[in-house]
């Protein structure tokens, strides 16, 4: 395990990992850090200019870096107080260009506390995300009375 921002994230041992797999792990770390910090300035290092970002399976995806940046400014940048747990990522092979993992996250936004549980999928090209798909169940969390 490797700790990033106080969280334990699984990474394959360097001796057995291919270069693509190591890059995928770094991409997951960068995405997590950007999300927690609401750091839209990091997005060009994570996503290609023509990246596809699917927020919900049956909604139209965002289809370019400018659309992703606008979404982050409008939605992600308004989140705070994150509690995140990413489970062991799945890499189909040592030189895979895809990675997926389950995620559990809680955060506060202008409407209150929200909990998400689901999965995230990245397809990489040249070390950046060409496509990101999210699948999750969202629940409003009521404060303890």
Buried (B, 14 or more C-beta within 10 A) or exposed (E): EEEBEEBEBBBBEEEEBBEBBBBBBEBBBBBBBBBBBBBBEBBEEBBBEEBBBBBEEEEEBBEBBEBBBEBBEEEBBBBEEBEBEBEEBBBEEEEBBBBBBBBBBBBBBEEEBBBBBEBBBBBBEEBBBBBBBBBBEEEEEEEEE
